[in-house]
């Protein structure tokens, strides 16, 4: 990562003549470099036989006069240095500099150039060779440079070239063992590995592997598995001596040397092969002490980073990532569509090595974010220059506003993309990879350079800075991360409940070609639901972009009060123009809008009259910074307050019936509307405000790992109202009694409306008497926080019968019959407790959209039951008269769907369908005439990982949104060719059984990708039970015994192999009967 780039690029030259004017034709062996941060293009060339260096400079911006300090090194010793002046350079005007190289004696030497003023340096390794000079990006590559020169000059033959090259790059390892000679086929197999930062040999994943004869002739080419395994089979391979050549090229990208742009290679030692024999156990183990070894460590990171690039790449983007190593400079950077990584014995000064980034996955992922930005048109014209993680870029180093916004967006986007990339894919257990921490650490063998490490979720990562505003790369990356991640943070004025995926964000930015955060904001939030946008606005406030409304109070009287807000914006350049919008909380209609340069506004008498008449008020403030170019407007989160509601506070405590699903009105809204329009407006309180909705991303390990609860779902028609509550999908009274005291203490409600119990009874948490006890305890705990609280407890509604719970109706009836007396026994004059009979009039056949959860009719009936108690027992509100039909919502088809190959199958994601409770997932072989195959249960999210696919087959996928009894139209279809990296199921599956149990045995897995198999999953299903599900057990052995089975039932059996990629397609075993 380019934390502190200077304003100049690499200048590799010695003192000599300076010639201004058009650049001459480049001499031989020219190397052209462009330092993106300095806006300087440099052409460097050694002129063979003349001991000269020619440097062509072309600045993309005006550059003041300066100097070049050029130091000549041998190892760690400085031989000499020269300082030469440079005149002022005009933008786009080329300057050619020709330098004579002084005598240096025998041996390799290095050139370190440092443009002054500035801190960056550039490096070139040089070797005198046959009366001329050859150069490379690292000392360790000079042998290749000399060998290439010899071949070009005809001093070595092709065979000699291959032999000497193999000797230069021969790695440690084994030449394997030869097995029994076979009649027809010769087989050669082994593995390749590199040494990581923790000194552990790890597989080189996905590298090109070639079988070459000692003469250099190639006899086979393939790619290593993700376990580093390779194999060749041939019926025509002649007897002879061979090597394995490993090339840092994969289908996802490549790592090349600088200058010559050759691929990095490593070789095994020579091993003999007899035609028809099997040679196995060949190993090629590169170490990090060589530049080549570190290049392969970098290649392993590229396997992940480049593979992800392939999954998001548009057809118009460059096909793969190309990485040059070493960069020849003090840092890593991206330019010209390529990535340049620091390290590789590059010198940054006398006795000083540059930092080693070959092991820094976060750095590579960050630089790939710059490539994505270039391909997607997200780079502004001023996205480089001096900058640091703690900086606000506007005004730093004389930078103007436009340049500051460009730079902050460019660097902030790249870090966000890199960390999100590594959070989105499975990672091998290497150091410095994944998690919430960005890491750039010293690497072996020199361990030079400093450490940059900070957690993207932490407010103050470095201990001394926490910059805010759109010109801060840290604020930009954090805001993007909060919009992306699935972690629910505390943010300004509420919770960060936004969970927009990386692909979603990238697709929107790509379409908009956003080059600043200000341009990105409307693209990212367009067409989102109001609750999502509200949460996103709180993220803007947290990171200093937007104003924040300052509430006068949750409720106020009729006396006029001003609206106030914080300015928000860049420190030293705060937002200075504000648009205040005030709306009715009941109808959503705009009462008035005003623009001002102040951070408060006192309404006119007429405007305040509108506020008082509205009773429920919602307002927001959009802030802009008017210095050219104008930035913003950035809107605050909406704030709300009530007029004349006094101290009457109501908290709803409930489960899914009370929280509701996205697209519901909810009975809470029906009750709020009844009270507000009847002159009994109340302040609804609690920690949550939204319904639930299916998440964008399902957690790793789902369904064994449950998705976290969601509270940012929108209401029908995206209506807004005083929707605070303490209800949660799946909630039990047994759970709520443990934290009700905390919530009542925090919000101090006057009335507690409790709708709980179905989950306790339905899922066997409590029997009727146990639930009665929990409900009494809940009331006791609420009184401990507010002794005079008034409580209304609902009984439990019936649902559509379930075959697996035939006794549920009777259990609910028993509880409902005991509840009135139980509530009466705990009611007191100071804290009365009353019953709301929501079950009496509730009929699931007419009042529920899925057999349980209320439709429009059910919402009104539940609200009426509570309203009747509030009016009749407590004198709050009048008679509830509103009614409704079912008023069902049918979700629309998702507008888009994408399918991406993964190591275990295919990852499918789709655009969210408003109001969907899940999706029917369907797939089929493309162009096969096959019918769509549907999973047995809806997918409770906007994504799914499907496995058990045939390698090389093309599949198509679609989803249909589901909401109870309603199923919407199908999405478009997405197709992709599967290329799983999983192993096939094991062979030789056998079964045996005993009373209530069965034992399954098998042989070790064989075939492709079986080299990393580390376990097996046994799947079994009761064929005699129509309601049975597939169950599984996992083992690391070659057998498993399953107990607790039903006697005299037949069981279907299958076994899957589990390797480094995951569980593969299972192999079927014989069906077996379990005896009594």
N, C-alpha and C positions, 0 to 999 in steps of 0.2 A: 504494500500500500504506500502511496506517495504522501507521506505525512508532511515532509518539509522539502519540497523541491525548490531548488534555486531557480533563477530566471534565465539560466543558460543551459546548453546541452553539452554533449561530449565534444571536446576539441582535442584531437590527438595529433600534435604537430611539434616540430622543433623550429628554433629560430631561423628566419630566412627572409626572403623578399615577400612583400605583400602587394598583390596586384589587384586593383579595383576594376570592376567592369563585368561584362558578361562572363559566365563560367565557361572555361574551355571544356572540350570533350574529356570525359573522365578517363584517367589512365587505367591500366590493367589492374585487376584485383581490387576494384573499388568497392567500398562498403558505404552505403547511404543510411543515415540514421536521422530520425526526427524525434526530438524530445517534446512530447505533447504539452508538458507543463511549461516549457520555456518558449514555445512557439518559434523554435529555431530548427531549421533543416540543415544538416551537416553531411557533406560528402567527404569520405576519408579514403585515401589510397596510398599504398606503398608503390613507388615506381621501381620495378625490378632492375637491378644492376647499377642504379644511380644513387642509391642510398638517400632517397628523397621521399618526403611525405607531402602530399598535396591535400589540402583541406578546402572544400567549397562550402561556404556559409551562405544561408539565405534566411533572414529573419522574417517571420510572418507579421511582426509588429515593429515599430520604431524601437531601436535599441541604443542607449547612450554609449558613449565611448568607454572603453575599459581596457583590460589587459588579459593576457594569457600567461599563466605560470605553467611551464612544462618541466616535469621532473623525470629523470632517467634513473631507473632502479635495476639492481640485480639482486634478486631475492628480497631481503629486508633492508639492503643497503642502498643509500642514495649515491649515485655516481656524479650527477650534476643536475642543475636546473637552470632554466632560462625564462626570463619574463619579457614579454613582447607586447607593445601597445596595439590596441584595435581602435580605429576611428568609429565615430557614430555611424550606425547602420540604418538605412532607410528600409521601411517595410517592403518586402518582396524584391529587394535589390540584392543580387548575388555578389559575394566577395570571394575571390580565390586566393588562398595562401599557400605558397610553396616553401618548404623548409628543407635544408640540408641536415642529414643526420650525422653527427660527429662519430668518430671512432669510439667503439665501446669495448674492443678486445673480443676474445672468444667467449662463447657462452650466450645463453638466452638473456634477454633484458626486457624490461617493461617500461612503457611510457604512461605517465599519469598527468593528465591535463586538468587544470583548475581555472576556469574563467573567473576573473575578479572584476567587481565584487561578486561574491557568491560562495556557497559551500559545496556545491556538487563537484564531482570529479568524473573523469572518464579514463578508461584503461585500455591498453592494447599490448599484448605479449608479442615479442619479436625474436626471431632466431636467424643469425647469419647462416646461410646454407648454400654451398657451392657458388660462392662469390656473389650472392644476392641475399635479399632478406625475405623471409616469409613471416606472416603474422596470423594471430588467432585471438579469440576473445579470452583465452585462459592459457596459462603455461601448460596445463595438461593436454591441450589440443594442438600444441606446436608440432608434435610428432606426426599427427595427421596432416597438418599443413605442409610439412616437409615431404612426406610420402606422396601427397597429391602433386606437389611440384615435381618430384622425381618422375612420376608417371607421365605428367604433361610433357616433360623434357625428354622422354624416352629412355630414362636411365634404369627403369625397372619394367619388366613384362607384367602382363595382367596376372599371371600366376604368382609372381614374386610380390606384386602389390597386395594380393589377397593374403598371402602367407604373412607378410610383415604387418598388415593391418590386424590380422587375427592375433598376432603376437602382442601388438600394442594393447589390445582390448580383451585379452584372455582373462576370464574371471575364475575365481576359485570354484571348486565343485568336483563332482564325480563324473567319470566317463562311463559309468553304468556297468551292468553285467550282461553277458550274452547268454541267452537261453538255448533251448533245443532247436536245431535247424528244422524248419518246416518245409513242406513240399513246394508251396507256391508263393507265399507272401512274406515279405520282410517287414517287421514292425519295430519302430524306434520310438521310445517314450521317455518322458522325464518331466522336470519342472524347472521354473526360473524364479528367482527371488532377488530382493534388494534389502539393504539394512536400513531400518527406519531410525527416527530420532531417539527412540528408546533402546537402540542397539539390538533390535529384534529383526530377524530375517522374515520378510513378508513377501507374499507372492506378487510378481509383476503381472498385473491383471490386463488382459486384452492386448498384449504386445504381439507384433508380428514375429513369428518364429520360422526360420528357414533351415532346411537341411542342405548343407553345401559340402561338396567334395574338397579335398585339400587343394585342388587346382582352382577352386573358386566357382565351379559350375554348380548351379542350383538344381536340386532334385525334388524339392518340395517346399511349399509355403503354406502356412496356416496362422492361426491366432491362438494364444494361450487362453485357457479358461480363467474365470475369476479366481480359481484356486491356483493359478500359475502353471497348470498342467498342459502338456502338449503331447501329440503322438502323430506319427507318420506310418502309413502302410503302403507298400508298393510290391507289385508282382514283377517289376522290371528293374529294380535297383541292383546295380552291379556290385560285386565284392570290391571293397576298397576302404580307404581311410576317409573319415568324414568329421565335420564339426557341426555344432548347432550355432547358428547366428541369430541373435536376438536384436530386433530393430525397434527403436522407440517410435513406432507408428501403429496406430489403431484405427478402427472405423470411426472413432470419435475425435481424432486429432493426432498431432505428433509433436515431438520435442526435437528441435534442430540446433546445431551449433550456430553461433553467430558468424557473420562473414561469409563463409562458404555455403551456409544453409544445408549442410549435410545432416542426415539423421544420425543420432547416437546409436552405437552398436556395441554389443558384448558377445564374446565367443566362449564356447566350451573348449576344452582341450581336445586334441584329435583322438578319435576312438575307431577301432577297426570294426567293420561290418562284413559278415558273411551272408551272401544272398540266401534268403529263406530263413534266416535266424531272427530271433527276437532280442533286441537290446533294450533294457529297461533301467530305470534308476539314474538316468543322466541328469545332472544338476548344473545350473549356471547361477552362481551366487555372487552378485556384484556387491561391493562394499562402498561405504560413503567416503573413504579416503581419496578416491579418484573423482575427477569431474564427471566421468561417465557414470559412476555409481550414483552420484547425486542427481544426475539427469534422469536416471530411471526412478529414483524416489519421486521426482517431480512428475514423471510420466504416470505413476500410480495415482497421484492426485488428479491428473488430467483425465484419467479413466472415469472418475466421478464427475468432475466439473464439465468436461467435454460431453460426457454422456447426457447430462442434464441439458446442456445447450442443444443437443440434438432433439430433445423432447419438446422444447419450446420454439425451436427455429421455424421461421416462416420460409416459404419456398424461395423468396427473393433474397434471403440472407446468405452470407457466405457459408459454404457447406460444412466446415469444421474449424476447430480452434488450432492455430499454429503457435507454438511457444518457442521462442529463441532463448537459449541459455548458454552462457551468462549474458546479462544485458550490457556489460561493459561499463556500468555506472553504479552509483551508490544505492540506487533503489530500483524497484520493479515498476513497470508502467505498461500501458497499452498504446499502440499507435499503428496507423496504417492497416488496421484490421488484424494485427498480430499482438501477441503478448511477449514482453521481454522481462525475464526474471533475473533478479540480482543474485550474485554469489559466484561460485566457480573459480576461486582463487583470484578474483578481481581485487586489485589494490586501489585503495582510496587515499593513499598518501604514504609517507615514509613509515615503514614498520606497521602499517595499518591495512588490514583487509576490510573489504566491504562486507556488509551484512549478507548472510546466506539465507535465501528465501526458498530453496528447493524443498524444504520440509514444511513450509507454511501453507497449508491448504487454504486458510482464510485469505491469504494474500492472492493466491491464484484465483480463487473464486471472486474476489473483489475485482481483479483485473478483467476477468471474463464479463463482469457486469459492465465495464467500459465497452467491451466489444458488443454486447447486446444493445447498449445505448446507441452506439454508432449505427448498428444495423437497423434499429427501430426509429432512428431519427430523433433521439432524445438529447443530443448534445447541442448546446448553444455555441455561439462563436467565441466565447471567452471562458472556456472551461478549464484552463490551466493556470499555473503560477504558484508562487509561494503560498503555502497554507499549512495550518496545523489543526489538530482535532479540537483544540480549545478556542479556535478563532471565530470571530464574526468577520466574514471576508470583505464586506463593504468598508472601505477606508483603510484596510490593511495593505501595506506596500503601495499606497497611492491608488488602490483599485477603486473604481467607481461602482455605482449600484448595479448596473447591468452585469458587469464582470463578476461581482460578488455573488449575485444570485445564480449565475451560470455555474460558477465553481462549486458552490455549496450543493446545488442540485446534482451535478456530475459526480462528485465524490460521495455525497450522501446516498444517492441511488446505488452506486457501485457496491458500497458496503452492505446496504440493505439486501440487495440482490444476492450477494455472495453468502451472507449468513442464512438467508431464507432458502437458498439453493441447498446448502448443506443440511438444513433442517428438514428438507423435503424428501430426502433419499436415504436409503440404508447406507451406513458408513462402516468400513472396516475399523477395528479398534486401534487406530493409529493416534499418536499424540497430536495436539494442535489441530484437531478436526472436529467440527460439530459443536453443539451446545450454544449457549447464549453469549459466549465470550469471543470477541475478536482477538486473535493472537498473532503477533509477529515477533518471533523470538530468535536469538542467535542459534546457529546450527553448526554441526561439526563439518570439517575438523578444526576450523579456526575459531569458532564461537565468538565471532566479532560482531560488533554492532549492539545497539540497545534493544530493549524490550518494549513493545506496545501491547497491552492487554487490558481490555475493559469489557464489561457486561453491557450489552445493548439495552437491557431492561432497567439498569440502574440509573438513577438521576445524576449522580456525580461520579463518573467512572474513574477519573484520574486523581481525585482527592483535592483538586484545586480549580476545577472549572465545571460549569454546567450551563453552556451557552444556550440561548433561546433565539428563535426567529428564523426566517426563511433564508438568511444568508449564512447560517451555521450548518456545516455538513453534519455535525452530530445531531442537531435538532431535526434536520431533514430525515436522516436515516432512522432516527427513533420514531418520528411520526409515521413513516412508512411501515416500520416494524409493527407498531401498535395497530395500524389498520389491517395488517396481514395476520398477526399471530393469533393463537387460540388461548393465550394466557389472559385471564381477566384481571387487569391491573386497576389500582385506584388511580383515577385521572381527575382532572380539574372538575369538581362538582359532581362526581359520580363514578361509574364503572366503565372500563374499556371492555365492551362486550362485542366489538366488531371482530369478525373472523373472515376477512376476505382473503382468498388464496392468492399465491404468487402469480399463477397463470392468469387469473382474472384481472389482477392489477396490471400485469404486463400487456395483456391484450388491449386494455383500455388506453394505456399510454401509447402503445404502438399506433393505434388508430388516430390518436390526437397529436402525435409528434410533439409531446410536451417537453420543453427545454428548461423549465424552471418549476419549482414546487407550486408557484402560483398558477401555472398553466396545467399542472398535473391534478390539482385539487378538483376542479369541476369535472375532469374526465373520470377520475376515480369514483366520484360520488354520484354521477349522473344516473337517474332512474333507480336509485336505491329507495328503500322504504324510509319513511320519516323517523322511525325509531333507530334505524341504522345510521342515518345521517346525524341524528341528535348525538349518538354515541361518538361518531367521527368528529363532530364539532368540539366535543370535550377534549379529544386528542389534540386538536388545533390549539385549544386554550392551554393545555399542559405544556406544549412545546413552544409557546410564545408567539404563535402566528396571529391568533384571533383575540379580540376583546373577551371579557367575561362579565356577564351581567351581575350586578350586585343587588340582591333582593332587599327591599325595605323590610319585609317580614313574610312569613308564610301566609299570613292574613292580616289585613289592616282595616281600619274603619273607613268612613267616607271622606275624611280630611285629605286634601291634596298632598301628595308626596312626589318628589322628583324621581325620575329614572336615572340610575347611575351605573357606570361600568368602568372596568380597567381598560387602558388603551390597547395593550398587547402590541406585538410587533418587535422589531429589531432594537436591542438596546442602543441608545444614542440616536436611533432613527425610528421612533415609535410611530404607530399608526396615527394619522392626523386628520382623517376624515371618516365620519361615522354615519351610518344610516340606521336609525331606530325604527323598528316595526312592531306595532302593538296590535294583538289580535284578541278576539273573543275566545275564551277557552271552551265555550259551549258549542259555538257554530263554526269556529275557525275563520270567520270573516275578519278582514283587516279593519281595525278601528281608525288608525292613522299611521302615517309614515313621515319621518322628518330626517333631514340631513344636517349635521352640525360638525364643527371642528372641536367641540368641547367633549368632555367625558361625563356629562350629565345633561339632562333635559327636563325642564319643568313644564308640564303640559299647560295649555291654555284652559280656561274654565270650561269651554265647550268640549275640548278633548277629554278632560277629566270627567265630565258628565257622561261621556260615552263609556269610560272605564267603570264608573260606578254602576251604570245600567247593565254592563256586561256581567258583573259580579265575579266571573272567573276570567282571569287575564293571563295571557301568554305574550312574552316579548323576547326579541333577540336584537343584536346589534352587529352589523357588518362593518369591519374596519379596513381601511385602505391606507397606503402610504403613497403620497402624491408626488414625491420627487421622481422625475422621469428616469426610467419608465415606471408608470404607475403600477403598483403591485396590490394584489387583493382584487375584490373584497374578500376578506376572510370572515365568515359568520360565526358568531358565538353560539353556544348551545342555548336552546330556549329555556327561559325561566318562567315560573308561573306563581301567581298568588291569588288569594281570594279576597273579595270585598265583603266585609260584614259577616264573616262566618264565625266570628268569635272564637271560642276555644273548643268547639265541638269537633273532635277528631275521631275518625273511625279507622280501625285496622282490620282488614280481612285476612284471616289465617286459613289456608286451605291447600288443596291438592290440585290436580289437573283440571278438575271441574271449575275451580276458581281462577287459576292462572290463565287457562285457555290456550288454544293453539292459534298461531298466526292466522289472521283472517276472521277470527271470532270477534263479535262485539263484547262478549262475556256478560255474565249476570252482574258483575261489578259495575260495568258501564250502565246497564239498565237501572240499577239502584241509584247510582250517582246522578243520572239524568232525572230520575223521579224526584230526588230530594232537591236538586238545583232548581228545577222548573216549578217546584211546589213551595218555594220560599224557605226551604230548610237546608240550604247549602251547607255541606260539611267538608272538612278537610280530610281526605283519605291519606293515610300515612303508611309507611313501611319501606323496606330496603329495596324493593324492586318496582319496576313500572311497566314492563312489557309482558307479552305472552311468551310462550315458547315457540321455537321453530326448529326444523331439522337443521343440523349444523352443516356448514360448508365442508368441513373436514372431519372425518371420523378418526378417532385416536388409533395409534398403533396397537395391535392386539385386539381390536374390536372383533367379535362382540364380548370376548372374555373381559376386556377392559371397557367399561362403560363410558359413553361420551359425557362430558361435563354438562351440568344443567345450563340452560340458555334462558335469558330473561330479556332479550332485545327484539322479540317478535312484535310485529306491528298488528294493529287492530283492523277490522273491516273498513275498507275505504281509507285506510291510513288516518283514521280519526284520532284526534288528541283530546284528552280529558284529564281530570285529576285521578290518575290511574295507579297511584302508589299502593302497594300491597305486600303481604308476606305469604304468598302462595307459590307452590312449586310442584311441578309435574312429578308424580310418584311419591309425594310426601305422605308420611304416616303421623298419626297422633303420637305414636311412641317416640318418634324423632322430635316432633315439634315441642313436646313438653320439656325437652332438654335445653332449648334455646329461646323459648318464648319470654322468659324473664329478661334476657338481654335486650330483645327487640322492644318489648313494652317499656323497659327502662329508657331506651334510646329515644322512642317516639312519643311516649306518654299519651296513648290514645284514651279517649273517654269511653269508647265502645269497642268491644272485641267481638267480631263476627266470625265464628269458627265453623268451617265446613271441612271436616276430616273424618276418617274412619273407614272409607271403602278399602283403601290399600291395606289397612291393618287386618280387616276381616277377609278380604279377597285373596290375599297372598299368605295367609296363615301366620301373620306376625302376632296376632292376639286373638283370643276367643272373645265372645261378647262381654264376659265379666272382666277380662283383662283390659279391653278397650274402655269400659266404664271407669276402671281404676286409673288408666292413663289420662282420660279426659278430666277427671277430678284433679289429678296432679297438675295438669296443664293450667287449670283455673287457679289452683293454689300458687303456682309459680308466677302467673300473671299478676295476682294480687300482691305478691311480694315486691313487685316493682311499682305497682300503682294500686294501693289498697282499695280505693273507691271505684275501681273499674266496673263497668256494666258489660255483661257477657251474654251473647246470644249464640247458642250451640245448635247446629242443624243435625237432624238424624241422617241416615244413609239411604241413598236412592238405590233402587234395584236396576240391574242391567240385563241385557240379553243373556239367556242361560248359556253356560259353558259346559261342554261335555265332561271336561276334566274336573269341574267343580259343581257336581250336581246338588250338593248340600248348601250352596251359597245363599240361596233365597231364604232358607230356614234360619241360617245363621244371622242374616241381616234382620229378619223379622224378630228374632229373639233380642238382638241388641236394641232395636227401635222400641220394643215393648218395655224394656227396662230403663231406657234413657230418661223419660219424664220424671220418674221418681228419684232417680239419681241426681238430676239437676236440681230438683226441688230441695234435696237434702243438703246441698252446698250453697243454696241461695241465701243471701243475707240482706238486711235492709240497706246496709252501706254499699254492698256490692251484689246487686240482684243478678240472677242467672235465669234466662228464659230459653224456651225451646222454639226453634224454627222448624216447622214440619214441611221440609222440602220433598219428602218421599211420598206424602199423601196424594198429591195431584200429579206426580211425575210418572209418565209412562214411556219407557224406553222405545216402544214401537213408534211413537209420534214425536217425542221430545228430544231424541238423541240422533246425531248424524252417524254414529258408529256403534250403536247399541248401548252406549254409556254416556258419552260427553254431550252436553246440551247443544241443540241447534237453537234457532231464534225463539221457537216456542218454549223450549226448556229453559233458556236464559230468563225469559220473562217470568216463568213460574217460580224459579228459585229466587229471583229478585223480589217477587211479590211476597214470598214466604218470610223473608227477612224484613221487608218493608212493613208488613202487617204487625210484626212484633215491635219494631221500632216505634210505630205509630200508637199501637194499642197499649203497649206496656210502658214505653218511655216517653210518649208524646212527641216524637220526632217525625215530622212529615205527615202527610195525609194518606188518603186511601190510594192504593196502587191500582190503577185501572188499565194500564197499557197491556196489549196482547200482541201476538205475532204468530204467523205461520212458521213452518220449518226454516224458511229463508236460507236454503243451502248454498254453499259456495263450491263451485266446481273449478278446480285449479286448471290453469292453462298449460299448454305444452311448453316444456323448456325450449328456449329459442336456439340453443346451441349445445353441442356435445363434442367432447374430444376423447380420443383413445390413444394411450401411449404405452409402448412395450415396456415391461419391467423384468427384473430378474426372475420373478415368480409367475408372470403371466402378462396381464394388461391392466393398466390403471385407467379407469373411465371416470370422467367428471363432466358435469353439465351445469347449465345456467339454472339458477334457483327458480322454482315455480311458486309464486306467492300462494300461501295457504296449504301447500302440500304437507301431508303428515308422513309421507314416504313416497317411494317410487317403485313401481314394478320394473324389474331389470330383465331385459330380454337380449338374447344373443343367438347368432346362427353362423354357420359357415357361409361366407360370401359366394354368390353365384352358384350355389349348390342346389337351389330349389327347395332347400330345407325350410320347415316352418320355424317361426320364432320360438325359442325355448325360454320359458319364464321361470325365475327363481320362485320357490314356494312362499316366501314372505317378502313384503316390501322392504326396500333399503331405507333406513332412517337417516339419510344424509344426502348431500349433493355430490357424492363420489362413491366409487366402489372399486376394490381390487379383485379381479376375477382371475382364477387360476385353473389348473388342470386343462391347459390348452395344448394342442399338438404343435410342436415346433415346426415353423415354416408354413403353417396354414394361415389363411387370411380370414378374419372374423369381422362381423359387423355387430354393432350394439345400438340399442335405443332404450329409452325409459319412458314410462307413462306415469304421470303424477297421480297419487292416490290420496283421498281424504275420506276415511270411513267408507260409506257405501258408494261414494263418487269416485270415478276414475276418469281423468282427463285424457285428451288426445296425446298421441305419441310424439316424442321429440324427433328431430331429424336423426338419421343413422350415421354413425361414425365407424370407419373400418380401419383395420391395422393388421399387419402380419405379426404373429406371435413369435418371439424368439426367447423362450424362457431359459434361464441358466440353471434350472433345477435338474435333478437326476430322476431317471425313471424309477418306478416302483421296483422293489427287489424281486428276484426270481424265487421259484421253488417254495411257494407259500403252502403250508399245510395247517390243518386244524385238528384239534381233538377236544373232547368235552367231558365234563363230569357233572355231578349234581349242582345246578345253579351256577356253573362256570364253564369257561372254555379257554383253551390255550392256542395261540397262533404262533407259528415258527416260520422262518424264512432264511434264505442265504443272503450274503452281502450283496449290496447293489453293485451293478457293473454298468459299463457304457459311459456315454458322454456326461461329464460333470460329476461323475461318481467319486472322484478323487477327494472331494471335501465332505463327503457324507459323514455326518456326526450323530445321526439318530434316525428314528423311524416313528411314524404315527400310524396306529392301528385304528381304523374306523369300523364301527359295528352298528347294526340297526336291527331291531326286532321286527321281523317280517310279518308276524302275526298281529301286531298292534297297529291299527290304521292311523293312530295319533302319535306314533313314535317318531322321534327325531334321530338323526345320525349323531352318535356319541363317539368319543375318541380317547385314546390314551397314548402317551408318548414314552418312548424308551430309548436308551442308547445301546441296548443289546439286540440279539437276534430272535427274541421271543417275548411274548407278553401273555399274562394270565388275567382274565377279566372275570370278576365275581359279581354276585348280586343279580344274576340274570333270572329270567322267568323260565321255569321248567316246562318242557314239552313245546317250547317255541323255537322256530327256526330263526337263525341270525345270519345276515349277510355280512361278509368280511372283505376288507380291502386294506392294503398297507402302502404307505407312501414313504419315500426316502426324504430325509431332511439334510440339505447341504448348506454351504455358506450363503446361498441365495434364499433358502427357505424350503418349505415342503413342496414336493413335486406332485405330478399326477399319480394317483395310487394304482397299484396293480391289484386286480381282483383275486380273491381266494375262494376256496370252496365254501358254499353255504353249509351250515351245520346245525343240527338239532341238539338242544340242551336237555339232557335226561333229568328225571326227577330224583 
